[in-house]
Amino acid sequence: MKKKILITIIILLCALIAVEIAATASSRNVGVGEEDSEFAPEMLTETTAETASLPTETPTPTPIPEPEPDTTAPFFMNINRDAWVAVGNEFNINDFVSYIDNIDSDVELDISGYVDTSVTGTYHLDLTITDDEGNSCSDTMNVTVYQPSDDGSGGDYTGTTTENATPFADFMAAYQGDSVHYGIDVSKWQGDINWQSVADAGCEFAFIRAGWSSAGEFHEDEYFIANMEGATAAGIPIGIYVYTTDNTVEDVTALADLICDMADGYNVQLPIVFDWENFFSGFQKYHLSIADMNVLYHAFDDQVRSRGYSSMLYGSKFIFEIIWDDDILNVWLAHYTSQTDYAGFYRIWQQSCTGTIPGIDAYVDMDLYYGDLPGGNNG
C-alpha cells in the first residue's frame, strides 16, 4: 500500500515538473523573438555588407532614336515672275514672293541680280531660299520698272453687285441629299441684312465674322452684333469665325478667349472658327513654319474647348493639302467648284463666294453642312 502511494506521488511530481518545463519553454519562446531582435541588427549588417560587396549591375539604357534628318526643302507659296514697279517707287521683294518651310521659321532668301527703280526697263532676278539644313529651292522673276501714265481717271469703286451670281434656291437644288444643310457666312461686306428674309429663303445656318486680329490686336466687325442678333431672332443656328494673322501661341490663345467671351452672350451652337489664310502675301514676315502653324491652331482649339465650345479650322483645298495636319477633322473647306475632289474629311464645304439670297444686296458665300445640324431642323 505504501509502495502504491509512493508511486502515485512520484507520478504527480513528474507531471508537475513537465508542466513547469512547458511553461518555461513557452516563456522562452516569447523571449526568443526578443533575443533574436537584439541580434537582428548585427545579422542585418552582416547580410547588408555581404550584399553591398556584390557588384551592382548597370541597367542598359533605352536607346533614344535619332530624329530623322530634315531633307525637305522650303518652297514658294507664291511668286510673281513678272512683277511691275512704278519708276521712283521702292522695290521690296517681299511684296512679290511668299515662301515657307516645313520646320524652319526663318528661311534665308538669296537674290542674284538687282533692280534700279530710277531707270525704266526689265531686270532679271534669280532667287534661292534655303533652310537651316541646307535644303534649297530656286526660281526666277523679271521686274519691269515702268513710267505710269495719268489718264485723268481714278477713284475707288465702292458699290456692290450680284451680277452673274448663283441664286440660293439654285444652290439648294443642285446639292440635294440626306443630312445636307444649306447656309451662308457673312461679315461687314454684306452690309445690312434682313435676316428674316434670309431664313424664309431656306437658309439653315450662318457663320458670322467676329472681326479680325493681327499681331495680337483685335478689331471687331462693325456688323457683328447686328448679325448675331438678327440671325438669332430669325431662328437661324449660328457659329462665329475670326480672321487672324496672329503668329504666337500667346496671341491666338488670348484671341480664342476673347471670341468665347463674345459668344457667351448668344446661343452659339455651331463652332468657333479659326481663319488663318494669309499664306500668299509675304508669309515669311510672320516667321512661322508649317509645324508652327499647326501649333497655333491646336492652341486655339484647346482654349476654345476649355471654354465649352467646339472649334473648327477654315481653309482652301490647297492649304489643307500642304499646311494643316491630317488629324484635324473639324474642317470647313473652301473650294469653289461644282464638285470638290478634296480627299480629306470636312464638315462644311464653302462651295461658292458669288451667291445671292433674298435679304442681302451683295455677293454672299454659300455653304453646305453635312450631318446633324446643331440646333437646326435635321428632318
Contacts in CASP RR format, 6 or more apart in sequence:
PFRMAT RR
TARGET T0000
AUTHOR 0000-0000-0000
METHOD contacts of the structure
MODEL  1
MKKKILITIIILLCALIAVEIAATASSRNVGVGEEDSEFAPEMLTETTAE
TASLPTETPTPTPIPEPEPDTTAPFFMNINRDAWVAVGNEFNINDFVSYI
DNIDSDVELDISGYVDTSVTGTYHLDLTITDDEGNSCSDTMNVTVYQPSD
DGSGGDYTGTTTENATPFADFMAAYQGDSVHYGIDVSKWQGDINWQSVAD
AGCEFAFIRAGWSSAGEFHEDEYFIANMEGATAAGIPIGIYVYTTDNTVE
DVTALADLICDMADGYNVQLPIVFDWENFFSGFQKYHLSIADMNVLYHAF
DDQVRSRGYSSMLYGSKFIFEIIWDDDILNVWLAHYTSQTDYAGFYRIWQ
QSCTGTIPGIDAYVDMDLYYGDLPGGNNG
69 133 0 8 1.000
70 102 0 8 1.000
70 103 0 8 1.000
70 131 0 8 1.000
70 132 0 8 1.000
70 133 0 8 1.000
70 135 0 8 1.000
71 133 0 8 1.000
71 135 0 8 1.000
72 101 0 8 1.000
72 102 0 8 1.000
72 103 0 8 1.000
72 135 0 8 1.000
73 101 0 8 1.000
73 129 0 8 1.000
73 131 0 8 1.000
73 135 0 8 1.000
73 136 0 8 1.000
73 137 0 8 1.000
74 99 0 8 1.000
74 100 0 8 1.000
74 101 0 8 1.000
74 102 0 8 1.000
74 104 0 8 1.000
74 107 0 8 1.000
74 129 0 8 1.000
74 130 0 8 1.000
74 131 0 8 1.000
74 135 0 8 1.000
74 136 0 8 1.000
74 137 0 8 1.000
75 99 0 8 1.000
75 100 0 8 1.000
75 101 0 8 1.000
75 129 0 8 1.000
75 137 0 8 1.000
76 97 0 8 1.000
76 98 0 8 1.000
76 99 0 8 1.000
76 129 0 8 1.000
76 137 0 8 1.000
76 139 0 8 1.000
77 98 0 8 1.000
77 99 0 8 1.000
77 100 0 8 1.000
77 279 0 8 1.000
77 280 0 8 1.000
77 283 0 8 1.000
78 97 0 8 1.000
78 98 0 8 1.000
78 279 0 8 1.000
78 280 0 8 1.000
78 281 0 8 1.000
78 282 0 8 1.000
79 96 0 8 1.000
79 97 0 8 1.000
79 98 0 8 1.000
79 127 0 8 1.000
79 139 0 8 1.000
79 141 0 8 1.000
80 96 0 8 1.000
80 97 0 8 1.000
80 141 0 8 1.000
81 139 0 8 1.000
81 140 0 8 1.000
81 141 0 8 1.000
81 142 0 8 1.000
82 141 0 8 1.000
82 142 0 8 1.000
82 144 0 8 1.000
83 96 0 8 1.000
83 141 0 8 1.000
83 142 0 8 1.000
83 143 0 8 1.000
83 144 0 8 1.000
84 143 0 8 1.000
84 144 0 8 1.000
84 146 0 8 1.000
85 91 0 8 1.000
85 115 0 8 1.000
85 117 0 8 1.000
85 143 0 8 1.000
85 144 0 8 1.000
85 145 0 8 1.000
85 146 0 8 1.000
86 117 0 8 1.000
86 145 0 8 1.000
86 146 0 8 1.000
86 147 0 8 1.000
86 148 0 8 1.000
87 117 0 8 1.000
87 118 0 8 1.000
87 119 0 8 1.000
87 120 0 8 1.000
87 145 0 8 1.000
87 146 0 8 1.000
87 147 0 8 1.000
87 148 0 8 1.000
88 117 0 8 1.000
88 118 0 8 1.000
88 145 0 8 1.000
89 117 0 8 1.000
90 117 0 8 1.000
91 115 0 8 1.000
91 117 0 8 1.000
91 143 0 8 1.000
91 145 0 8 1.000
93 109 0 8 1.000
93 111 0 8 1.000
93 125 0 8 1.000
93 127 0 8 1.000
94 282 0 8 1.000
94 284 0 8 1.000
94 285 0 8 1.000
95 282 0 8 1.000
96 141 0 8 1.000
96 143 0 8 1.000
97 109 0 8 1.000
97 127 0 8 1.000
97 141 0 8 1.000
97 282 0 8 1.000
98 279 0 8 1.000
98 280 0 8 1.000
98 281 0 8 1.000
98 282 0 8 1.000
98 283 0 8 1.000
98 284 0 8 1.000
99 107 0 8 1.000
99 109 0 8 1.000
99 129 0 8 1.000
99 137 0 8 1.000
99 282 0 8 1.000
99 283 0 8 1.000
99 284 0 8 1.000
100 107 0 8 1.000
100 279 0 8 1.000
100 283 0 8 1.000
100 284 0 8 1.000
100 288 0 8 1.000
100 289 0 8 1.000
100 290 0 8 1.000
100 323 0 8 1.000
101 107 0 8 1.000
101 129 0 8 1.000
101 131 0 8 1.000
101 135 0 8 1.000
101 289 0 8 1.000
101 290 0 8 1.000
102 289 0 8 1.000
102 290 0 8 1.000
102 291 0 8 1.000
103 131 0 8 1.000
103 132 0 8 1.000
103 289 0 8 1.000
103 290 0 8 1.000
103 291 0 8 1.000
104 131 0 8 1.000
104 132 0 8 1.000
104 133 0 8 1.000
104 289 0 8 1.000
105 287 0 8 1.000
105 288 0 8 1.000
105 289 0 8 1.000
105 292 0 8 1.000
106 287 0 8 1.000
107 129 0 8 1.000
107 130 0 8 1.000
107 131 0 8 1.000
107 284 0 8 1.000
108 129 0 8 1.000
108 130 0 8 1.000
108 131 0 8 1.000
109 127 0 8 1.000
109 128 0 8 1.000
109 129 0 8 1.000
109 284 0 8 1.000
110 127 0 8 1.000
110 128 0 8 1.000
110 129 0 8 1.000
110 130 0 8 1.000
111 125 0 8 1.000
111 126 0 8 1.000
111 127 0 8 1.000
112 125 0 8 1.000
112 126 0 8 1.000
112 127 0 8 1.000
112 128 0 8 1.000
113 123 0 8 1.000
113 124 0 8 1.000
113 125 0 8 1.000
113 126 0 8 1.000
114 123 0 8 1.000
114 125 0 8 1.000
115 123 0 8 1.000
115 125 0 8 1.000
115 143 0 8 1.000
115 145 0 8 1.000
116 123 0 8 1.000
116 145 0 8 1.000
117 145 0 8 1.000
119 145 0 8 1.000
120 145 0 8 1.000
120 146 0 8 1.000
120 147 0 8 1.000
121 144 0 8 1.000
121 145 0 8 1.000
121 146 0 8 1.000
122 142 0 8 1.000
122 143 0 8 1.000
122 144 0 8 1.000
122 145 0 8 1.000
123 142 0 8 1.000
123 143 0 8 1.000
123 144 0 8 1.000
123 145 0 8 1.000
124 140 0 8 1.000
124 141 0 8 1.000
124 142 0 8 1.000
125 140 0 8 1.000
125 141 0 8 1.000
125 142 0 8 1.000
125 143 0 8 1.000
126 138 0 8 1.000
126 140 0 8 1.000
127 138 0 8 1.000
127 139 0 8 1.000
127 140 0 8 1.000
127 141 0 8 1.000
128 136 0 8 1.000
128 137 0 8 1.000
128 138 0 8 1.000
129 136 0 8 1.000
129 137 0 8 1.000
129 138 0 8 1.000
130 136 0 8 1.000
160 361 0 8 1.000
160 362 0 8 1.000
160 363 0 8 1.000
161 362 0 8 1.000
161 363 0 8 1.000
162 355 0 8 1.000
162 356 0 8 1.000
162 361 0 8 1.000
162 362 0 8 1.000
162 363 0 8 1.000
164 354 0 8 1.000
165 354 0 8 1.000
165 355 0 8 1.000
165 356 0 8 1.000
165 363 0 8 1.000
166 352 0 8 1.000
166 354 0 8 1.000
166 355 0 8 1.000
166 356 0 8 1.000
166 366 0 8 1.000
167 355 0 8 1.000
167 356 0 8 1.000
167 357 0 8 1.000
168 182 0 8 1.000
168 184 0 8 1.000
168 201 0 8 1.000
168 202 0 8 1.000
168 203 0 8 1.000
168 355 0 8 1.000
168 356 0 8 1.000
168 357 0 8 1.000
168 358 0 8 1.000
168 366 0 8 1.000
169 201 0 8 1.000
171 182 0 8 1.000
171 351 0 8 1.000
171 352 0 8 1.000
171 355 0 8 1.000
171 366 0 8 1.000
172 182 0 8 1.000
172 202 0 8 1.000
174 338 0 8 1.000
175 182 0 8 1.000
175 351 0 8 1.000
175 368 0 8 1.000
179 370 0 8 1.000
179 371 0 8 1.000
179 372 0 8 1.000
179 378 0 8 1.000
180 368 0 8 1.000
180 369 0 8 1.000
180 370 0 8 1.000
180 371 0 8 1.000
181 204 0 8 1.000
181 205 0 8 1.000
181 368 0 8 1.000
181 369 0 8 1.000
181 370 0 8 1.000
181 371 0 8 1.000
181 373 0 8 1.000
181 376 0 8 1.000
181 378 0 8 1.000
182 202 0 8 1.000
182 203 0 8 1.000
182 204 0 8 1.000
182 205 0 8 1.000
182 366 0 8 1.000
182 367 0 8 1.000
182 368 0 8 1.000
182 369 0 8 1.000
183 203 0 8 1.000
183 204 0 8 1.000
183 205 0 8 1.000
183 206 0 8 1.000
183 366 0 8 1.000
183 367 0 8 1.000
183 368 0 8 1.000
183 369 0 8 1.000
184 198 0 8 1.000
184 203 0 8 1.000
184 206 0 8 1.000
184 207 0 8 1.000
184 357 0 8 1.000
184 360 0 8 1.000
184 364 0 8 1.000
184 365 0 8 1.000
184 366 0 8 1.000
184 367 0 8 1.000
185 206 0 8 1.000
185 207 0 8 1.000
185 208 0 8 1.000
185 209 0 8 1.000
185 241 0 8 1.000
185 350 0 8 1.000
185 364 0 8 1.000
185 365 0 8 1.000
185 367 0 8 1.000
186 193 0 8 1.000
186 206 0 8 1.000
186 207 0 8 1.000
186 208 0 8 1.000
186 209 0 8 1.000
186 223 0 8 1.000
186 227 0 8 1.000
186 360 0 8 1.000
186 364 0 8 1.000
186 365 0 8 1.000
187 208 0 8 1.000
187 209 0 8 1.000
187 211 0 8 1.000
187 221 0 8 1.000
187 223 0 8 1.000
188 209 0 8 1.000
188 221 0 8 1.000
188 222 0 8 1.000
188 223 0 8 1.000
189 362 0 8 1.000
190 223 0 8 1.000
190 360 0 8 1.000
190 362 0 8 1.000
190 364 0 8 1.000
191 223 0 8 1.000
191 360 0 8 1.000
191 361 0 8 1.000
191 362 0 8 1.000
192 223 0 8 1.000
192 226 0 8 1.000
193 223 0 8 1.000
193 226 0 8 1.000
193 227 0 8 1.000
193 230 0 8 1.000
193 359 0 8 1.000
193 360 0 8 1.000
194 358 0 8 1.000
194 359 0 8 1.000
194 360 0 8 1.000
195 227 0 8 1.000
195 230 0 8 1.000
195 231 0 8 1.000
195 233 0 8 1.000
195 234 0 8 1.000
195 236 0 8 1.000
195 359 0 8 1.000
196 233 0 8 1.000
196 234 0 8 1.000
197 358 0 8 1.000
197 359 0 8 1.000
198 206 0 8 1.000
198 231 0 8 1.000
198 234 0 8 1.000
198 236 0 8 1.000
198 357 0 8 1.000
198 358 0 8 1.000
198 359 0 8 1.000
198 360 0 8 1.000
199 234 0 8 1.000
199 235 0 8 1.000
199 236 0 8 1.000
200 358 0 8 1.000
201 357 0 8 1.000
201 358 0 8 1.000
201 359 0 8 1.000
203 236 0 8 1.000
203 357 0 8 1.000
204 236 0 8 1.000
204 237 0 8 1.000
204 369 0 8 1.000
204 373 0 8 1.000
204 376 0 8 1.000
204 377 0 8 1.000
205 236 0 8 1.000
205 237 0 8 1.000
205 238 0 8 1.000
205 239 0 8 1.000
205 270 0 8 1.000
205 367 0 8 1.000
205 369 0 8 1.000
205 373 0 8 1.000
205 376 0 8 1.000
206 227 0 8 1.000
206 231 0 8 1.000
206 236 0 8 1.000
206 237 0 8 1.000
206 238 0 8 1.000
206 239 0 8 1.000
207 238 0 8 1.000
207 239 0 8 1.000
207 240 0 8 1.000
207 241 0 8 1.000
207 270 0 8 1.000
207 273 0 8 1.000
207 332 0 8 1.000
207 367 0 8 1.000
208 221 0 8 1.000
208 224 0 8 1.000
208 227 0 8 1.000
208 228 0 8 1.000
208 231 0 8 1.000
208 238 0 8 1.000
208 239 0 8 1.000
208 240 0 8 1.000
208 241 0 8 1.000
209 221 0 8 1.000
209 224 0 8 1.000
209 240 0 8 1.000
209 241 0 8 1.000
209 242 0 8 1.000
209 243 0 8 1.000
210 220 0 8 1.000
210 221 0 8 1.000
210 224 0 8 1.000
210 240 0 8 1.000
210 241 0 8 1.000
210 242 0 8 1.000
210 259 0 8 1.000
210 262 0 8 1.000
211 218 0 8 1.000
211 219 0 8 1.000
211 220 0 8 1.000
211 221 0 8 1.000
211 224 0 8 1.000
211 242 0 8 1.000
211 243 0 8 1.000
212 218 0 8 1.000
212 219 0 8 1.000
212 221 0 8 1.000
212 242 0 8 1.000
212 243 0 8 1.000
212 244 0 8 1.000
213 219 0 8 1.000
213 242 0 8 1.000
213 243 0 8 1.000
213 244 0 8 1.000
213 245 0 8 1.000
213 246 0 8 1.000
213 251 0 8 1.000
213 255 0 8 1.000
214 244 0 8 1.000
214 245 0 8 1.000
214 246 0 8 1.000
215 245 0 8 1.000
215 246 0 8 1.000
215 247 0 8 1.000
215 251 0 8 1.000
216 246 0 8 1.000
216 248 0 8 1.000
216 251 0 8 1.000
216 254 0 8 1.000
216 255 0 8 1.000
218 255 0 8 1.000
218 258 0 8 1.000
220 262 0 8 1.000
221 227 0 8 1.000
224 262 0 8 1.000
228 238 0 8 1.000
228 266 0 8 1.000
231 238 0 8 1.000
232 238 0 8 1.000
232 266 0 8 1.000
232 267 0 8 1.000
237 269 0 8 1.000
237 270 0 8 1.000
237 373 0 8 1.000
237 374 0 8 1.000
237 375 0 8 1.000
237 376 0 8 1.000
238 266 0 8 1.000
238 267 0 8 1.000
238 268 0 8 1.000
238 269 0 8 1.000
238 270 0 8 1.000
239 268 0 8 1.000
239 269 0 8 1.000
239 270 0 8 1.000
239 271 0 8 1.000
239 272 0 8 1.000
239 273 0 8 1.000
240 259 0 8 1.000
240 262 0 8 1.000
240 263 0 8 1.000
240 268 0 8 1.000
240 270 0 8 1.000
240 272 0 8 1.000
240 273 0 8 1.000
241 272 0 8 1.000
241 273 0 8 1.000
241 274 0 8 1.000
241 275 0 8 1.000
241 314 0 8 1.000
242 255 0 8 1.000
242 259 0 8 1.000
242 272 0 8 1.000
242 273 0 8 1.000
242 274 0 8 1.000
242 275 0 8 1.000
243 275 0 8 1.000
243 276 0 8 1.000
243 277 0 8 1.000
244 252 0 8 1.000
244 255 0 8 1.000
244 274 0 8 1.000
244 275 0 8 1.000
244 276 0 8 1.000
245 276 0 8 1.000
245 278 0 8 1.000
245 286 0 8 1.000
246 252 0 8 1.000
246 255 0 8 1.000
246 276 0 8 1.000
246 296 0 8 1.000
247 286 0 8 1.000
247 287 0 8 1.000
247 288 0 8 1.000
247 292 0 8 1.000
247 296 0 8 1.000
248 296 0 8 1.000
249 295 0 8 1.000
249 296 0 8 1.000
249 299 0 8 1.000
252 274 0 8 1.000
252 296 0 8 1.000
252 297 0 8 1.000
252 299 0 8 1.000
252 300 0 8 1.000
252 303 0 8 1.000
253 299 0 8 1.000
253 300 0 8 1.000
253 302 0 8 1.000
253 303 0 8 1.000
255 300 0 8 1.000
256 272 0 8 1.000
256 299 0 8 1.000
256 300 0 8 1.000
256 303 0 8 1.000
256 304 0 8 1.000
256 307 0 8 1.000
256 311 0 8 1.000
257 303 0 8 1.000
257 307 0 8 1.000
259 272 0 8 1.000
259 304 0 8 1.000
260 272 0 8 1.000
260 303 0 8 1.000
260 304 0 8 1.000
260 307 0 8 1.000
260 308 0 8 1.000
260 309 0 8 1.000
263 272 0 8 1.000
263 309 0 8 1.000
268 309 0 8 1.000
269 374 0 8 1.000
269 375 0 8 1.000
269 376 0 8 1.000
270 374 0 8 1.000
271 309 0 8 1.000
271 310 0 8 1.000
271 311 0 8 1.000
271 312 0 8 1.000
271 330 0 8 1.000
272 304 0 8 1.000
272 309 0 8 1.000
272 310 0 8 1.000
272 311 0 8 1.000
272 312 0 8 1.000
273 311 0 8 1.000
273 312 0 8 1.000
273 313 0 8 1.000
273 314 0 8 1.000
273 332 0 8 1.000
274 297 0 8 1.000
274 300 0 8 1.000
274 301 0 8 1.000
274 311 0 8 1.000
274 312 0 8 1.000
274 313 0 8 1.000
274 314 0 8 1.000
275 314 0 8 1.000
275 315 0 8 1.000
276 293 0 8 1.000
276 296 0 8 1.000
276 297 0 8 1.000
277 314 0 8 1.000
277 315 0 8 1.000
277 316 0 8 1.000
277 319 0 8 1.000
278 286 0 8 1.000
279 319 0 8 1.000
279 323 0 8 1.000
288 296 0 8 1.000
290 322 0 8 1.000
290 323 0 8 1.000
293 323 0 8 1.000
293 324 0 8 1.000
294 323 0 8 1.000
294 324 0 8 1.000
294 325 0 8 1.000
294 328 0 8 1.000
297 313 0 8 1.000
297 324 0 8 1.000
297 328 0 8 1.000
300 311 0 8 1.000
301 311 0 8 1.000
301 313 0 8 1.000
304 310 0 8 1.000
304 311 0 8 1.000
305 311 0 8 1.000
310 330 0 8 1.000
311 330 0 8 1.000
312 330 0 8 1.000
312 331 0 8 1.000
312 332 0 8 1.000
312 347 0 8 1.000
312 348 0 8 1.000
313 324 0 8 1.000
313 328 0 8 1.000
313 330 0 8 1.000
313 331 0 8 1.000
313 332 0 8 1.000
314 332 0 8 1.000
314 334 0 8 1.000
314 350 0 8 1.000
315 324 0 8 1.000
315 331 0 8 1.000
315 332 0 8 1.000
315 333 0 8 1.000
315 334 0 8 1.000
316 333 0 8 1.000
316 334 0 8 1.000
316 335 0 8 1.000
317 333 0 8 1.000
317 334 0 8 1.000
317 335 0 8 1.000
317 340 0 8 1.000
317 341 0 8 1.000
317 342 0 8 1.000
320 331 0 8 1.000
320 333 0 8 1.000
320 342 0 8 1.000
320 344 0 8 1.000
321 342 0 8 1.000
326 344 0 8 1.000
329 345 0 8 1.000
329 347 0 8 1.000
330 347 0 8 1.000
331 344 0 8 1.000
331 345 0 8 1.000
331 346 0 8 1.000
331 347 0 8 1.000
331 348 0 8 1.000
332 346 0 8 1.000
332 347 0 8 1.000
332 348 0 8 1.000
332 349 0 8 1.000
332 350 0 8 1.000
332 367 0 8 1.000
333 340 0 8 1.000
333 342 0 8 1.000
333 346 0 8 1.000
333 348 0 8 1.000
333 349 0 8 1.000
333 350 0 8 1.000
334 350 0 8 1.000
335 342 0 8 1.000
335 349 0 8 1.000
335 350 0 8 1.000
335 351 0 8 1.000
336 350 0 8 1.000
336 351 0 8 1.000
336 352 0 8 1.000
336 353 0 8 1.000
337 351 0 8 1.000
340 349 0 8 1.000
340 351 0 8 1.000
346 370 0 8 1.000
347 369 0 8 1.000
347 370 0 8 1.000
347 371 0 8 1.000
348 367 0 8 1.000
348 368 0 8 1.000
348 369 0 8 1.000
348 370 0 8 1.000
349 367 0 8 1.000
349 368 0 8 1.000
349 370 0 8 1.000
350 365 0 8 1.000
350 366 0 8 1.000
350 367 0 8 1.000
351 366 0 8 1.000
351 367 0 8 1.000
351 368 0 8 1.000
352 365 0 8 1.000
352 366 0 8 1.000
353 363 0 8 1.000
353 365 0 8 1.000
354 363 0 8 1.000
355 363 0 8 1.000
355 364 0 8 1.000
355 365 0 8 1.000
355 366 0 8 1.000
356 363 0 8 1.000
356 364 0 8 1.000
357 364 0 8 1.000
357 366 0 8 1.000
371 378 0 8 1.000
372 378 0 8 1.000
END
